[in-house]
Amino acid sequence: MWPMLREAERLATDPLACAQLLLGSVLTGREVSALIVEVEAYGGPADGPWPDTASHSFRGPGSRNSVMFGPAGLLYTYRSHGIHVCANVVCATDGVAGAVLLRAAVIEGGSERARARRGELVRQQALARGPGNLCSALGITMSDNGIDLFAPDSPVRLALGAGQVGVTGPRVGVSKAADRPWRMWLPGHPEVSSYRRSPRAPAPGDSD
């Protein structure tokens, strides 16, 4: 279907289309492979094509978020609450911000390695449930920020599938643009995280 098209170019699209494409794709990191079953789309600055006040790129490019403005196919990492590493797949085109947060995955290979990183008492379905746990299970660190997910020698690699139509709902834990149905997940997977609305978000219906 894509005989002459570099895989990263399939991600050179809007965040919602990219999110749908990532569902059912496989992410491999440091001896662990996982099927992506939950994602969240994020846009960019007010003057971009997808203004998004909840996005790290909303105030424009800076030293911490510059990867979000890079070409599609890069990995953007950040720390949630200064503790947990979270991973995003950059989409859109060079200079235009857009990314998709990887929220949950099913561990398909390297379960023992993932369990060693997450803890022996963690249940199988919880190994990569939640963006911080996903990164921990796959050994993704802040040093992976900006790597090419399609480079053969990359420590974290992405194998795109055909894309799947998932269930949509509001994003988890954001205080701005909290009602946007920009979270997508594949139904029937216990690895998908529970919805939690930020206590700092406006009442449902009062946010975009």
FIMIKE-127754 format. One record per residue (C-alpha): residue number from 1; x, y, z; residue in three letters. Coordinates in steps of 0.5 Angstrom, whole numbers, plus 2048, in hexadecimal, padded with zeros to 3 digits. Each point is the difference from the previous one (the first is absolute). Example, Ala and Ser with C-alpha at 12.3 -4.5 7.8 and 13.67 -1.06 7.14 Angstrom:
<rs>
[1 [819 7F7 810] ALA];
[2 [802 807 7FE] SER];
</rs>
This chain:
<rs>
[1 [800 800 800] MET];
[2 [806 805 801] TRP];
[3 [805 7FD 7FC] PRO];
[4 [804 806 7FF] MET];
[5 [7FE 804 806] LEU];
[6 [805 801 806] ARG];
[7 [7FC 7FD 806] GLU];
[8 [801 807 803] ALA];
[9 [7FD 804 7FB] GLU];
[10 [7F9 7FC 802] ARG];
[11 [800 804 806] LEU];
[12 [801 807 7FD] ALA];
[13 [7F9 801 801] THR];
[14 [7FB 803 805] ASP];
[15 [801 7FD 807] PRO];
[16 [7F9 7FD 800] LEU];
[17 [801 7FC 7FA] ALA];
[18 [807 7FE 803] CYS];
[19 [7FD 7FE 806] ALA];
[20 [7FC 7FB 7FC] GLN];
[21 [805 7FE 7FC] LEU];
[22 [804 7FE 807] LEU];
[23 [7FB 7FC 802] LEU];
[24 [802 7F9 7FF] GLY];
[25 [807 801 7FE] SER];
[26 [806 7FD 804] VAL];
[27 [805 804 804] LEU];
[28 [807 7FC 802] THR];
[29 [804 803 805] GLY];
[30 [806 7FC 803] ARG];
[31 [7FE 7F9 7FF] GLU];
[32 [7F9 801 802] VAL];
[33 [7FA 801 7FA] SER];
[34 [7F9 802 801] ALA];
[35 [7FA 801 7FD] LEU];
[36 [7FD 808 800] ILE];
[37 [7F9 800 803] VAL];
[38 [7FF 807 803] GLU];
[39 [803 807 7FD] VAL];
[40 [7FE 807 801] GLU];
[41 [801 805 7FB] ALA];
[42 [803 807 801] TYR];
[43 [800 806 7FB] GLY];
[44 [804 806 800] GLY];
[45 [801 808 801] PRO];
[46 [7FA 805 7FF] ALA];
[47 [802 802 7F9] ASP];
[48 [801 7F9 7FE] GLY];
[49 [7FB 7FB 7FC] PRO];
[50 [7FE 7FD 807] TRP];
[51 [800 805 806] PRO];
[52 [800 7FC 806] ASP];
[53 [801 803 807] THR];
[54 [801 7F9 803] ALA];
[55 [806 7FF 7FC] SER];
[56 [808 801 802] HIS];
[57 [801 804 7F9] SER];
[58 [7FA 805 801] PHE];
[59 [805 806 802] ARG];
[60 [804 7FE 7FA] GLY];
[61 [807 7FD 800] PRO];
[62 [805 800 805] GLY];
[63 [806 7FC 803] SER];
[64 [7FB 7FB 803] ARG];
[65 [7FB 7FF 7FB] ASN];
[66 [804 801 7F9] SER];
[67 [7FF 7F9 7FE] VAL];
[68 [7F9 800 7FF] MET];
[69 [801 805 7FB] PHE];
[70 [805 7FB 7FC] GLY];
[71 [7FE 7FC 7FB] PRO];
[72 [7FB 7FA 800] ALA];
[73 [803 7F9 803] GLY];
[74 [804 803 806] LEU];
[75 [7FF 7FE 807] LEU];
[76 [7FF 806 805] TYR];
[77 [801 7FE 807] THR];
[78 [7FE 804 807] TYR];
[79 [7FF 7FF 807] ARG];
[80 [7F9 800 803] SER];
[81 [800 804 807] HIS];
[82 [808 800 800] GLY];
[83 [800 7F8 801] ILE];
[84 [7FD 7FC 7FA] HIS];
[85 [803 800 7F9] VAL];
[86 [7FA 800 7FB] CYS];
[87 [801 7FF 7F8] ALA];
[88 [7FD 803 7FA] ASN];
[89 [800 7FF 7F9] VAL];
[90 [801 806 7FC] VAL];
[91 [7FC 801 7FA] CYS];
[92 [7FE 806 7FB] ALA];
[93 [806 803 7FC] THR];
[94 [806 803 802] ASP];
[95 [7FF 807 803] GLY];
[96 [7F9 7FE 802] VAL];
[97 [7FF 7FD 807] ALA];
[98 [7FB 7FA 801] GLY];
[99 [801 7FA 804] ALA];
[100 [7FD 7FA 803] VAL];
[101 [801 7FD 807] LEU];
[102 [801 7F9 801] LEU];
[103 [7FB 7FE 806] ARG];
[104 [800 7F9 800] ALA];
[105 [802 7F9 7FD] ALA];
[106 [800 7F9 800] VAL];
[107 [807 7FC 801] ILE];
[108 [800 7FB 7FB] GLU];
[109 [808 7FF 800] GLY];
[110 [805 800 806] GLY];
[111 [7FB 800 806] SER];
[112 [805 7FD 804] GLU];
[113 [805 806 7FF] ARG];
[114 [7FA 805 800] ALA];
[115 [7FE 7FD 807] ARG];
[116 [807 801 803] ALA];
[117 [7FF 807 7FE] ARG];
[118 [7F9 801 803] ARG];
[119 [800 7FB 806] GLY];
[120 [7FF 7F9 801] GLU];
[121 [7F9 801 803] LEU];
[122 [7FD 804 7FA] VAL];
[123 [7FB 7FD 7FD] ARG];
[124 [801 7FE 7F8] GLN];
[125 [7FB 805 7FE] GLN];
[126 [802 805 804] ALA];
[127 [808 800 7FE] LEU];
[128 [7FF 806 7FA] ALA];
[129 [7F9 803 803] ARG];
[130 [801 807 800] GLY];
[131 [805 804 7FC] PRO];
[132 [806 800 806] GLY];
[133 [7FF 7F9 801] ASN];
[134 [800 7FF 7F8] LEU];
[135 [807 803 800] CYS];
[136 [803 7FC 806] SER];
[137 [7FE 7FA 7FD] ALA];
[138 [803 801 7FA] LEU];
[139 [806 803 803] GLY];
[140 [7FF 807 7FD] ILE];
[141 [803 806 803] THR];
[142 [801 807 7FF] MET];
[143 [807 7FF 7FC] SER];
[144 [7FB 7FD 7FB] ASP];
[145 [7FD 807 7FE] ASN];
[146 [801 802 7F9] GLY];
[147 [802 7F9 7FD] ILE];
[148 [7FD 7FE 7FA] ASP];
[149 [7FB 7FA 801] LEU];
[150 [802 7FD 7F9] PHE];
[151 [807 800 800] ALA];
[152 [803 7F9 800] PRO];
[153 [804 801 806] ASP];
[154 [7FC 804 804] SER];
[155 [7FF 7FD 807] PRO];
[156 [7F8 801 7FF] VAL];
[157 [7FD 7FE 7FA] ARG];
[158 [7F9 801 7FD] LEU];
[159 [7FD 7FB 7FB] ALA];
[160 [7F9 803 7FE] LEU];
[161 [7FA 7FC 7FE] GLY];
[162 [7FA 802 7FC] ALA];
[163 [7FD 804 805] GLY];
[164 [7FA 7FE 804] GLN];
[165 [7F9 804 802] VAL];
[166 [800 801 807] GLY];
[167 [7FB 802 805] VAL];
[168 [801 808 802] THR];
[169 [7FF 804 806] GLY];
[170 [803 806 804] PRO];
[171 [808 800 802] ARG];
[172 [802 7FE 807] VAL];
[173 [802 804 805] GLY];
[174 [801 807 7FC] VAL];
[175 [7FD 806 803] SER];
[176 [7FF 804 7F9] LYS];
[177 [7FD 7FE 7FA] ALA];
[178 [7FD 7FA 804] ALA];
[179 [7FA 7FE 7FD] ASP];
[180 [803 7FF 7F9] ARG];
[181 [7FF 7F9 7FE] PRO];
[182 [807 7FF 7FE] TRP];
[183 [802 7FA 804] ARG];
[184 [7FF 7F9 7FC] MET];
[185 [800 7F9 802] TRP];
[186 [7FF 7F9 7FD] LEU];
[187 [7FA 7FD 804] PRO];
[188 [801 7F9 804] GLY];
[189 [807 801 802] HIS];
[190 [800 801 808] PRO];
[191 [807 803 7FF] GLU];
[192 [7FC 807 7FE] VAL];
[193 [800 805 806] SER];
[194 [7FA 802 804] SER];
[195 [7FE 807 7FE] TYR];
[196 [802 805 806] ARG];
[197 [7FE 808 7FF] ARG];
[198 [804 805 802] SER];
[199 [7FE 803 807] PRO];
[200 [802 807 7FD] ARG];
[201 [7FC 7FF 7F9] ALA];
[202 [7FA 804 7FF] PRO];
[203 [7F9 7FC 801] ALA];
[204 [7FE 7FB 7FB] PRO];
[205 [7FE 804 7FA] GLY];
[206 [803 807 802] ASP];
[207 [807 7FE 7FC] SER];
[208 [801 7FF 7F9] ASP];
</rs>
